[in-house]
Each structure stands twice: as structure tokens, then as C-alpha cells.
């Protein structure tokens, strides 16, 4: 019965590559699990006052301005 020899061992490049792939997989899984626990990260909000006004414009009646509707300028917090 012969023991393992150096021909059967993976090279240092293969070992390093496997370790790095395992590390990247672990970090990706950690990021995914953190992200699915925080749904507020994926809520789209208007970035500027102009975007808020443009999103509120179709809801206004003719002759009405945004100054009468303060609720459109308060972003849900």
C-alpha cells in the first residue's frame, strides 16, 4: 500500500484559488442575508424637490399648486 505523494496534492495556485472563491462566496452570502433583512434599502424615494414636485404634478387639479399640498413634500421616514 503506497501513501499519498506530491503528484496527488493540488498545487498552491489551486489551493489559493479555492480559498478565495470560498471567501467571496461567504461574503456574498453575508451581504445577501443582511440585505434581505432591510427592505427599506430598496424603497425608491424622490432625490430632489424637483422630483417630488414632478411626481405630485399629475395628482393636482387645474389651478392648484403644490403649496396647498404640504403632504407631497414630506417624504415618508
PDB file of N, CA, C and O in Angstrom, chain B, residues numbered from 101:
ATOM      1  N   UNK B 101       0.849  -1.169   0.000  1.00  0.00           N
ATOM      2  CA  UNK B 101       0.000   0.000   0.000  1.00  0.00           C
ATOM      3  C   UNK B 101       0.901   1.241   0.000  1.00  0.00           C
ATOM      4  O   UNK B 101       1.779   1.389   0.850  1.00  0.00           O
ATOM      5  N   UNK B 102       0.671   2.095  -0.939  1.00  0.00           N
ATOM      6  CA  UNK B 102       1.504   3.290  -1.039  1.00  0.00           C
ATOM      7  C   UNK B 102       0.765   4.494  -0.436  1.00  0.00           C
ATOM      8  O   UNK B 102      -0.459   4.591  -0.513  1.00  0.00           O
ATOM      9  N   UNK B 103       1.512   5.373   0.141  1.00  0.00           N
ATOM     10  CA  UNK B 103       0.942   6.581   0.737  1.00  0.00           C
ATOM     11  C   UNK B 103       0.783   7.673  -0.306  1.00  0.00           C
ATOM     12  O   UNK B 103       1.221   7.520  -1.446  1.00  0.00           O
ATOM     13  N   UNK B 104       0.159   8.771   0.084  1.00  0.00           N
ATOM     14  CA  UNK B 104      -0.006   9.890  -0.856  1.00  0.00           C
ATOM     15  C   UNK B 104       1.347  10.494  -1.211  1.00  0.00           C
ATOM     16  O   UNK B 104       2.250  10.561  -0.377  1.00  0.00           O
ATOM     17  N   UNK B 105       1.471  10.921  -2.423  1.00  0.00           N
ATOM     18  CA  UNK B 105       2.715  11.554  -2.835  1.00  0.00           C
ATOM     19  C   UNK B 105       2.421  12.968  -3.340  1.00  0.00           C
ATOM     20  O   UNK B 105       1.268  13.401  -3.353  1.00  0.00           O
ATOM     21  N   UNK B 106       3.445  13.667  -3.747  1.00  0.00           N
ATOM     22  CA  UNK B 106       3.291  15.058  -4.166  1.00  0.00           C
ATOM     23  C   UNK B 106       2.505  15.213  -5.463  1.00  0.00           C
ATOM     24  O   UNK B 106       1.971  16.289  -5.729  1.00  0.00           O
ATOM     25  N   UNK B 107       2.424  14.177  -6.262  1.00  0.00           N
ATOM     26  CA  UNK B 107       1.664  14.266  -7.515  1.00  0.00           C
ATOM     27  C   UNK B 107       0.164  14.395  -7.246  1.00  0.00           C
ATOM     28  O   UNK B 107      -0.559  15.019  -8.023  1.00  0.00           O
ATOM     29  N   UNK B 108      -0.297  13.804  -6.144  1.00  0.00           N
ATOM     30  CA  UNK B 108      -1.726  13.834  -5.829  1.00  0.00           C
ATOM     31  C   UNK B 108      -2.164  15.130  -5.140  1.00  0.00           C
ATOM     32  O   UNK B 108      -3.357  15.423  -5.079  1.00  0.00           O
ATOM     33  N   UNK B 109      -1.229  15.888  -4.635  1.00  0.00           N
ATOM     34  CA  UNK B 109      -1.559  17.127  -3.944  1.00  0.00           C
ATOM     35  C   UNK B 109      -1.870  18.232  -4.941  1.00  0.00           C
ATOM     36  O   UNK B 109      -1.204  18.347  -5.970  1.00  0.00           O
ATOM     37  N   UNK B 110      -2.886  19.052  -4.640  1.00  0.00           N
ATOM     38  CA  UNK B 110      -3.127  20.208  -5.522  1.00  0.00           C
ATOM     39  C   UNK B 110      -2.015  21.240  -5.342  1.00  0.00           C
ATOM     40  O   UNK B 110      -1.421  21.352  -4.270  1.00  0.00           O
ATOM     41  N   UNK B 111      -1.750  21.974  -6.389  1.00  0.00           N
ATOM     42  CA  UNK B 111      -0.704  22.996  -6.335  1.00  0.00           C
ATOM     43  C   UNK B 111      -1.134  24.180  -5.481  1.00  0.00           C
ATOM     44  O   UNK B 111      -2.309  24.314  -5.138  1.00  0.00           O
ATOM     45  N   UNK B 112      -0.175  25.040  -5.138  1.00  0.00           N
ATOM     46  CA  UNK B 112      -0.518  26.194  -4.292  1.00  0.00           C
ATOM     47  C   UNK B 112      -1.487  27.156  -4.976  1.00  0.00           C
ATOM     48  O   UNK B 112      -2.274  27.826  -4.307  1.00  0.00           O
ATOM     49  N   UNK B 113      -1.432  27.224  -6.300  1.00  0.00           N
ATOM     50  CA  UNK B 113      -2.352  28.107  -7.019  1.00  0.00           C
ATOM     51  C   UNK B 113      -3.787  27.598  -6.909  1.00  0.00           C
ATOM     52  O   UNK B 113      -4.714  28.390  -6.742  1.00  0.00           O
ATOM     53  N   UNK B 114      -3.972  26.289  -7.001  1.00  0.00           N
ATOM     54  CA  UNK B 114      -5.312  25.720  -6.872  1.00  0.00           C
ATOM     55  C   UNK B 114      -5.866  25.914  -5.468  1.00  0.00           C
ATOM     56  O   UNK B 114      -7.049  26.205  -5.296  1.00  0.00           O
ATOM     57  N   UNK B 115      -5.019  25.753  -4.479  1.00  0.00           N
ATOM     58  CA  UNK B 115      -5.441  25.936  -3.098  1.00  0.00           C
ATOM     59  C   UNK B 115      -5.828  27.386  -2.831  1.00  0.00           C
ATOM     60  O   UNK B 115      -6.849  27.651  -2.196  1.00  0.00           O
ATOM     61  N   UNK B 116      -5.025  28.313  -3.310  1.00  0.00           N
ATOM     62  CA  UNK B 116      -5.311  29.735  -3.128  1.00  0.00           C
ATOM     63  C   UNK B 116      -6.593  30.123  -3.857  1.00  0.00           C
ATOM     64  O   UNK B 116      -7.425  30.853  -3.318  1.00  0.00           O
ATOM     65  N   UNK B 117      -6.746  29.635  -5.075  1.00  0.00           N
ATOM     66  CA  UNK B 117      -7.943  29.938  -5.859  1.00  0.00           C
ATOM     67  C   UNK B 117      -9.202  29.413  -5.159  1.00  0.00           C
ATOM     68  O   UNK B 117     -10.213  30.111  -5.092  1.00  0.00           O
ATOM     69  N   UNK B 118      -9.137  28.205  -4.649  1.00  0.00           N
ATOM     70  CA  UNK B 118     -10.278  27.638  -3.943  1.00  0.00           C
ATOM     71  C   UNK B 118     -10.615  28.406  -2.677  1.00  0.00           C
ATOM     72  O   UNK B 118     -11.786  28.618  -2.363  1.00  0.00           O
ATOM     73  N   UNK B 119      -9.590  28.821  -1.955  1.00  0.00           N
ATOM     74  CA  UNK B 119      -9.814  29.596  -0.724  1.00  0.00           C
ATOM     75  C   UNK B 119     -10.442  30.950  -1.038  1.00  0.00           C
ATOM     76  O   UNK B 119     -11.359  31.387  -0.342  1.00  0.00           O
ATOM     77  N   UNK B 120      -9.954  31.614  -2.082  1.00  0.00           N
ATOM     78  CA  UNK B 120     -10.517  32.916  -2.450  1.00  0.00           C
ATOM     79  C   UNK B 120     -11.963  32.791  -2.930  1.00  0.00           C
ATOM     80  O   UNK B 120     -12.800  33.629  -2.597  1.00  0.00           O
ATOM     81  N   UNK B 121     -12.257  31.760  -3.704  1.00  0.00           N
ATOM     82  CA  UNK B 121     -13.639  31.556  -4.148  1.00  0.00           C
ATOM     83  C   UNK B 121     -14.569  31.288  -2.968  1.00  0.00           C
ATOM     84  O   UNK B 121     -15.699  31.775  -2.943  1.00  0.00           O
ATOM     85  N   UNK B 122     -14.103  30.526  -2.005  1.00  0.00           N
ATOM     86  CA  UNK B 122     -14.897  30.247  -0.810  1.00  0.00           C
ATOM     87  C   UNK B 122     -15.114  31.523   0.002  1.00  0.00           C
ATOM     88  O   UNK B 122     -16.204  31.738   0.531  1.00  0.00           O
ATOM     89  N   UNK B 123     -14.093  32.368   0.106  1.00  0.00           N
ATOM     90  CA  UNK B 123     -14.211  33.639   0.811  1.00  0.00           C
ATOM     91  C   UNK B 123     -15.210  34.566   0.112  1.00  0.00           C
ATOM     92  O   UNK B 123     -16.050  35.178   0.773  1.00  0.00           O
ATOM     93  N   UNK B 124     -15.127  34.673  -1.208  1.00  0.00           N
ATOM     94  CA  UNK B 124     -16.058  35.512  -1.962  1.00  0.00           C
ATOM     95  C   UNK B 124     -17.488  34.991  -1.816  1.00  0.00           C
ATOM     96  O   UNK B 124     -18.419  35.783  -1.665  1.00  0.00           O
ATOM     97  N   UNK B 125     -17.668  33.694  -1.858  1.00  0.00           N
ATOM     98  CA  UNK B 125     -18.997  33.116  -1.663  1.00  0.00           C
ATOM     99  C   UNK B 125     -19.533  33.458  -0.276  1.00  0.00           C
ATOM    100  O   UNK B 125     -20.699  33.832  -0.146  1.00  0.00           O
ATOM    101  N   UNK B 126     -18.713  33.337   0.750  1.00  0.00           N
ATOM    102  CA  UNK B 126     -19.141  33.640   2.114  1.00  0.00           C
ATOM    103  C   UNK B 126     -19.520  35.098   2.291  1.00  0.00           C
ATOM    104  O   UNK B 126     -20.532  35.406   2.921  1.00  0.00           O
ATOM    105  N   UNK B 127     -18.717  36.000   1.739  1.00  0.00           N
ATOM    106  CA  UNK B 127     -19.018  37.428   1.827  1.00  0.00           C
ATOM    107  C   UNK B 127     -20.291  37.756   1.060  1.00  0.00           C
ATOM    108  O   UNK B 127     -21.097  38.567   1.517  1.00  0.00           O
ATOM    109  N   UNK B 128     -20.483  37.133  -0.107  1.00  0.00           N
ATOM    110  CA  UNK B 128     -21.705  37.356  -0.888  1.00  0.00           C
ATOM    111  C   UNK B 128     -22.938  36.876  -0.132  1.00  0.00           C
ATOM    112  O   UNK B 128     -23.963  37.558  -0.128  1.00  0.00           O
ATOM    113  N   UNK B 129     -22.853  35.732   0.498  1.00  0.00           N
ATOM    114  CA  UNK B 129     -23.989  35.226   1.275  1.00  0.00           C
ATOM    115  C   UNK B 129     -24.285  36.130   2.464  1.00  0.00           C
ATOM    116  O   UNK B 129     -25.452  36.369   2.777  1.00  0.00           O
ATOM    117  N   UNK B 130     -23.263  36.632   3.124  1.00  0.00           N
ATOM    118  CA  UNK B 130     -23.457  37.545   4.241  1.00  0.00           C
ATOM    119  C   UNK B 130     -24.135  38.831   3.777  1.00  0.00           C
ATOM    120  O   UNK B 130     -25.060  39.313   4.431  1.00  0.00           O
ATOM    121  N   UNK B 131     -23.685  39.389   2.659  1.00  0.00           N
ATOM    122  CA  UNK B 131     -24.301  40.609   2.117  1.00  0.00           C
ATOM    123  C   UNK B 131     -25.756  40.361   1.726  1.00  0.00           C
ATOM    124  O   UNK B 131     -26.612  41.214   1.964  1.00  0.00           O
ATOM    125  N   UNK B 132     -26.040  39.220   1.137  1.00  0.00           N
ATOM    126  CA  UNK B 132     -27.405  38.887   0.751  1.00  0.00           C
ATOM    127  C   UNK B 132     -28.307  38.770   1.980  1.00  0.00           C
ATOM    128  O   UNK B 132     -29.412  39.311   1.995  1.00  0.00           O
ATOM    129  N   UNK B 133     -27.840  38.071   3.000  1.00  0.00           N
ATOM    130  CA  UNK B 133     -28.651  37.892   4.205  1.00  0.00           C
ATOM    131  C   UNK B 133     -28.881  39.210   4.940  1.00  0.00           C
ATOM    132  O   UNK B 133     -29.949  39.413   5.519  1.00  0.00           O
ATOM    133  N   UNK B 134     -27.912  40.092   4.925  1.00  0.00           N
ATOM    134  CA  UNK B 134     -28.104  41.405   5.538  1.00  0.00           C
ATOM    135  C   UNK B 134     -29.093  42.223   4.716  1.00  0.00           C
ATOM    136  O   UNK B 134     -29.954  42.899   5.279  1.00  0.00           O
ATOM    137  N   UNK B 135     -28.979  42.170   3.394  1.00  0.00           N
ATOM    138  CA  UNK B 135     -29.836  42.969   2.524  1.00  0.00           C
ATOM    139  C   UNK B 135     -31.298  42.541   2.605  1.00  0.00           C
ATOM    140  O   UNK B 135     -32.181  43.399   2.585  1.00  0.00           O
ATOM    141  N   UNK B 136     -31.581  41.248   2.696  1.00  0.00           N
ATOM    142  CA  UNK B 136     -32.988  40.828   2.730  1.00  0.00           C
ATOM    143  C   UNK B 136     -33.626  41.130   4.071  1.00  0.00           C
ATOM    144  O   UNK B 136     -34.849  41.081   4.200  1.00  0.00           O
ATOM    145  N   UNK B 137     -32.823  41.438   5.062  1.00  0.00           N
ATOM    146  CA  UNK B 137     -33.367  41.805   6.372  1.00  0.00           C
ATOM    147  C   UNK B 137     -33.715  43.291   6.435  1.00  0.00           C
ATOM    148  O   UNK B 137     -34.356  43.734   7.388  1.00  0.00           O
ATOM    149  N   UNK B 138     -33.305  44.054   5.443  1.00  0.00           N
ATOM    150  CA  UNK B 138     -33.521  45.507   5.450  1.00  0.00           C
ATOM    151  C   UNK B 138     -34.255  45.952   4.186  1.00  0.00           C
ATOM    152  O   UNK B 138     -33.624  46.456   3.257  1.00  0.00           O
ATOM    153  N   UNK B 139     -35.567  45.777   4.135  1.00  0.00           N
ATOM    154  CA  UNK B 139     -36.316  46.150   2.927  1.00  0.00           C
ATOM    155  C   UNK B 139     -36.342  47.654   2.674  1.00  0.00           C
ATOM    156  O   UNK B 139     -36.598  48.084   1.549  1.00  0.00           O
ATOM    157  N   UNK B 140     -36.082  48.458   3.700  1.00  0.00           N
ATOM    158  CA  UNK B 140     -36.104  49.911   3.490  1.00  0.00           C
ATOM    159  C   UNK B 140     -34.971  50.375   2.577  1.00  0.00           C
ATOM    160  O   UNK B 140     -35.027  51.488   2.054  1.00  0.00           O
ATOM    161  N   UNK B 141     -33.955  49.554   2.375  1.00  0.00           N
ATOM    162  CA  UNK B 141     -32.881  49.908   1.451  1.00  0.00           C
ATOM    163  C   UNK B 141     -33.364  49.914   0.008  1.00  0.00           C
ATOM    164  O   UNK B 141     -32.735  50.542  -0.844  1.00  0.00           O
ATOM    165  N   UNK B 142     -34.462  49.231  -0.286  1.00  0.00           N
ATOM    166  CA  UNK B 142     -34.911  49.068  -1.663  1.00  0.00           C
ATOM    167  C   UNK B 142     -36.127  49.915  -1.997  1.00  0.00           C
ATOM    168  O   UNK B 142     -36.760  49.694  -3.030  1.00  0.00           O
ATOM    169  N   UNK B 143     -36.471  50.882  -1.148  1.00  0.00           N
ATOM    170  CA  UNK B 143     -37.592  51.773  -1.396  1.00  0.00           C
ATOM    171  C   UNK B 143     -37.068  52.972  -2.184  1.00  0.00           C
ATOM    172  O   UNK B 143     -36.113  53.628  -1.768  1.00  0.00           O
ATOM    173  N   UNK B 144     -37.689  53.247  -3.303  1.00  0.00           N
ATOM    174  CA  UNK B 144     -37.273  54.382  -4.117  1.00  0.00           C
ATOM    175  C   UNK B 144     -37.965  55.641  -3.622  1.00  0.00           C
ATOM    176  O   UNK B 144     -39.189  55.673  -3.495  1.00  0.00           O
ATOM    177  N   UNK B 145     -37.199  56.656  -3.350  1.00  0.00           N
ATOM    178  CA  UNK B 145     -37.730  57.933  -2.896  1.00  0.00           C
ATOM    179  C   UNK B 145     -37.227  59.021  -3.839  1.00  0.00           C
ATOM    180  O   UNK B 145     -36.137  58.897  -4.398  1.00  0.00           O
ATOM    181  N   UNK B 146     -38.001  60.077  -4.022  1.00  0.00           N
ATOM    182  CA  UNK B 146     -37.509  61.180  -4.850  1.00  0.00           C
ATOM    183  C   UNK B 146     -36.259  61.792  -4.227  1.00  0.00           C
ATOM    184  O   UNK B 146     -36.197  62.007  -3.017  1.00  0.00           O
ATOM    185  N   UNK B 147     -35.282  62.064  -5.051  1.00  0.00           N
ATOM    186  CA  UNK B 147     -33.999  62.542  -4.545  1.00  0.00           C
ATOM    187  C   UNK B 147     -33.972  64.054  -4.359  1.00  0.00           C
ATOM    188  O   UNK B 147     -33.219  64.554  -3.523  1.00  0.00           O
ATOM    189  N   UNK B 148     -34.781  64.797  -5.123  1.00  0.00           N
ATOM    190  CA  UNK B 148     -34.740  66.253  -5.053  1.00  0.00           C
ATOM    191  C   UNK B 148     -36.146  66.809  -4.934  1.00  0.00           C
ATOM    192  O   UNK B 148     -37.128  66.091  -5.125  1.00  0.00           O
ATOM    193  N   UNK B 149     -36.234  68.073  -4.621  1.00  0.00           N
ATOM    194  CA  UNK B 149     -37.527  68.751  -4.563  1.00  0.00           C
ATOM    195  C   UNK B 149     -38.208  68.789  -5.921  1.00  0.00           C
ATOM    196  O   UNK B 149     -39.434  68.731  -6.011  1.00  0.00           O
ATOM    197  N   UNK B 150     -37.412  68.887  -6.971  1.00  0.00           N
ATOM    198  CA  UNK B 150     -37.979  68.876  -8.319  1.00  0.00           C
ATOM    199  C   UNK B 150     -38.635  67.540  -8.614  1.00  0.00           C
ATOM    200  O   UNK B 150     -39.713  67.499  -9.207  1.00  0.00           O
ATOM    201  N   UNK B 151     -38.009  66.459  -8.213  1.00  0.00           N
ATOM    202  CA  UNK B 151     -38.579  65.135  -8.432  1.00  0.00           C
ATOM    203  C   UNK B 151     -39.870  64.957  -7.635  1.00  0.00           C
ATOM    204  O   UNK B 151     -40.812  64.323  -8.111  1.00  0.00           O
ATOM    205  N   UNK B 152     -39.916  65.509  -6.435  1.00  0.00           N
ATOM    206  CA  UNK B 152     -41.138  65.439  -5.625  1.00  0.00           C
ATOM    207  C   UNK B 152     -42.257  66.207  -6.316  1.00  0.00           C
ATOM    208  O   UNK B 152     -43.386  65.725  -6.399  1.00  0.00           O
ATOM    209  N   UNK B 153     -41.943  67.403  -6.811  1.00  0.00           N
ATOM    210  CA  UNK B 153     -42.958  68.218  -7.485  1.00  0.00           C
ATOM    211  C   UNK B 153     -43.450  67.546  -8.764  1.00  0.00           C
ATOM    212  O   UNK B 153     -44.642  67.587  -9.070  1.00  0.00           O
ATOM    213  N   UNK B 154     -42.535  66.927  -9.512  1.00  0.00           N
ATOM    214  CA  UNK B 154     -42.938  66.257 -10.750  1.00  0.00           C
ATOM    215  C   UNK B 154     -43.790  65.034 -10.464  1.00  0.00           C
ATOM    216  O   UNK B 154     -44.698  64.726 -11.237  1.00  0.00           O
ATOM    217  N   UNK B 155     -43.521  64.334  -9.380  1.00  0.00           N
ATOM    218  CA  UNK B 155     -44.341  63.172  -9.054  1.00  0.00           C
ATOM    219  C   UNK B 155     -45.707  63.580  -8.522  1.00  0.00           C
ATOM    220  O   UNK B 155     -46.666  62.817  -8.636  1.00  0.00           O
ATOM    221  N   UNK B 156     -45.810  64.787  -7.936  1.00  0.00           N
ATOM    222  CA  UNK B 156     -47.083  65.263  -7.403  1.00  0.00           C
ATOM    223  C   UNK B 156     -47.917  65.973  -8.459  1.00  0.00           C
ATOM    224  O   UNK B 156     -49.128  66.119  -8.290  1.00  0.00           O
ATOM    225  N   UNK B 157     -47.300  66.412  -9.535  1.00  0.00           N
ATOM    226  CA  UNK B 157     -47.999  67.217 -10.536  1.00  0.00           C
ATOM    227  C   UNK B 157     -49.214  66.520 -11.155  1.00  0.00           C
ATOM    228  O   UNK B 157     -50.245  67.176 -11.304  1.00  0.00           O
ATOM    229  N   UNK B 158     -49.165  65.256 -11.520  1.00  0.00           N
ATOM    230  CA  UNK B 158     -50.351  64.635 -12.127  1.00  0.00           C
ATOM    231  C   UNK B 158     -51.530  64.508 -11.166  1.00  0.00           C
ATOM    232  O   UNK B 158     -52.658  64.309 -11.617  1.00  0.00           O
ATOM    233  N   UNK B 159     -51.308  64.616  -9.879  1.00  0.00           N
ATOM    234  CA  UNK B 159     -52.368  64.456  -8.900  1.00  0.00           C
ATOM    235  C   UNK B 159     -53.074  65.770  -8.586  1.00  0.00           C
ATOM    236  O   UNK B 159     -54.092  65.771  -7.893  1.00  0.00           O
ATOM    237  N   UNK B 160     -52.549  66.892  -9.086  1.00  0.00           N
ATOM    238  CA  UNK B 160     -53.133  68.201  -8.803  1.00  0.00           C
ATOM    239  C   UNK B 160     -54.303  68.492  -9.732  1.00  0.00           C
ATOM    240  O   UNK B 160     -54.330  68.056 -10.883  1.00  0.00           O
ATOM    241  N   UNK B 161     -55.264  69.235  -9.208  1.00  0.00           N
ATOM    242  CA  UNK B 161     -56.368  69.683 -10.060  1.00  0.00           C
ATOM    243  C   UNK B 161     -55.932  70.966 -10.764  1.00  0.00           C
ATOM    244  O   UNK B 161     -55.003  71.629 -10.302  1.00  0.00           O
ATOM    245  N   UNK B 162     -56.579  71.329 -11.868  1.00  0.00           N
ATOM    246  CA  UNK B 162     -56.180  72.545 -12.586  1.00  0.00           C
ATOM    247  C   UNK B 162     -56.260  73.780 -11.690  1.00  0.00           C
ATOM    248  O   UNK B 162     -57.250  73.984 -10.988  1.00  0.00           O
ATOM    249  N   UNK B 163     -55.220  74.593 -11.722  1.00  0.00           N
ATOM    250  CA  UNK B 163     -55.164  75.810 -10.933  1.00  0.00           C
ATOM    251  C   UNK B 163     -54.604  75.613  -9.532  1.00  0.00           C
ATOM    252  O   UNK B 163     -54.362  76.597  -8.833  1.00  0.00           O
ATOM    253  N   UNK B 164     -54.394  74.399  -9.109  1.00  0.00           N
ATOM    254  CA  UNK B 164     -53.876  74.142  -7.770  1.00  0.00           C
ATOM    255  C   UNK B 164     -52.348  74.064  -7.831  1.00  0.00           C
ATOM    256  O   UNK B 164     -51.788  73.577  -8.814  1.00  0.00           O
ATOM    257  N   UNK B 165     -51.691  74.533  -6.803  1.00  0.00           N
ATOM    258  CA  UNK B 165     -50.233  74.465  -6.749  1.00  0.00           C
ATOM    259  C   UNK B 165     -49.812  73.538  -5.621  1.00  0.00           C
ATOM    260  O   UNK B 165     -50.616  73.152  -4.772  1.00  0.00           O
ATOM    261  N   UNK B 166     -48.546  73.195  -5.634  1.00  0.00           N
ATOM    262  CA  UNK B 166     -48.024  72.315  -4.591  1.00  0.00           C
ATOM    263  C   UNK B 166     -47.984  72.983  -3.222  1.00  0.00           C
ATOM    264  O   UNK B 166     -47.893  72.292  -2.208  1.00  0.00           O
ATOM    265  N   UNK B 167     -48.049  74.296  -3.173  1.00  0.00           N
ATOM    266  CA  UNK B 167     -48.006  74.970  -1.877  1.00  0.00           C
ATOM    267  C   UNK B 167     -49.248  74.646  -1.049  1.00  0.00           C
ATOM    268  O   UNK B 167     -49.207  74.749   0.177  1.00  0.00           O
ATOM    269  N   UNK B 168     -50.352  74.256  -1.695  1.00  0.00           N
ATOM    270  CA  UNK B 168     -51.561  73.875  -0.967  1.00  0.00           C
ATOM    271  C   UNK B 168     -51.490  72.452  -0.449  1.00  0.00           C
ATOM    272  O   UNK B 168     -52.267  72.063   0.423  1.00  0.00           O
ATOM    273  N   UNK B 169     -50.578  71.689  -0.976  1.00  0.00           N
ATOM    274  CA  UNK B 169     -50.468  70.274  -0.603  1.00  0.00           C
ATOM    275  C   UNK B 169     -49.115  70.009   0.041  1.00  0.00           C
ATOM    276  O   UNK B 169     -48.173  69.582  -0.626  1.00  0.00           O
ATOM    277  N   UNK B 170     -49.029  70.256   1.290  1.00  0.00           N
ATOM    278  CA  UNK B 170     -47.758  70.058   2.003  1.00  0.00           C
ATOM    279  C   UNK B 170     -47.416  68.576   2.158  1.00  0.00           C
ATOM    280  O   UNK B 170     -46.252  68.239   2.376  1.00  0.00           O
ATOM    281  N   UNK B 171     -48.402  67.689   2.050  1.00  0.00           N
ATOM    282  CA  UNK B 171     -48.143  66.271   2.255  1.00  0.00           C
ATOM    283  C   UNK B 171     -47.251  65.676   1.166  1.00  0.00           C
ATOM    284  O   UNK B 171     -46.602  64.658   1.408  1.00  0.00           O
ATOM    285  N   UNK B 172     -47.197  66.271  -0.010  1.00  0.00           N
ATOM    286  CA  UNK B 172     -46.346  65.740  -1.064  1.00  0.00           C
ATOM    287  C   UNK B 172     -44.863  66.052  -0.829  1.00  0.00           C
ATOM    288  O   UNK B 172     -43.985  65.383  -1.373  1.00  0.00           O
ATOM    289  N   UNK B 173     -44.602  67.063  -0.021  1.00  0.00           N
ATOM    290  CA  UNK B 173     -43.213  67.427   0.215  1.00  0.00           C
ATOM    291  C   UNK B 173     -42.624  66.716   1.417  1.00  0.00           C
ATOM    292  O   UNK B 173     -41.419  66.805   1.654  1.00  0.00           O
ATOM    293  N   UNK B 174     -43.426  66.027   2.164  1.00  0.00           N
ATOM    294  CA  UNK B 174     -42.882  65.258   3.283  1.00  0.00           C
ATOM    295  C   UNK B 174     -42.644  63.834   2.819  1.00  0.00           C
ATOM    296  O   UNK B 174     -43.580  63.116   2.467  1.00  0.00           O
ATOM    297  N   UNK B 175     -41.394  63.439   2.821  1.00  0.00           N
ATOM    298  CA  UNK B 175     -41.017  62.099   2.393  1.00  0.00           C
ATOM    299  C   UNK B 175     -41.223  61.153   3.561  1.00  0.00           C
ATOM    300  O   UNK B 175     -40.883  61.480   4.698  1.00  0.00           O
ATOM    301  N   UNK B 176     -41.776  59.984   3.285  1.00  0.00           N
ATOM    302  CA  UNK B 176     -42.002  59.016   4.354  1.00  0.00           C
ATOM    303  C   UNK B 176     -40.696  58.651   5.008  1.00  0.00           C
ATOM    304  O   UNK B 176     -39.727  58.300   4.336  1.00  0.00           O
ATOM    305  N   UNK B 177     -40.673  58.734   6.321  1.00  0.00           N
ATOM    306  CA  UNK B 177     -39.425  58.442   7.042  1.00  0.00           C
ATOM    307  C   UNK B 177     -39.581  57.210   7.852  1.00  0.00           C
ATOM    308  O   UNK B 177     -38.643  56.795   8.532  1.00  0.00           O
TER     309      UNK B 177
END
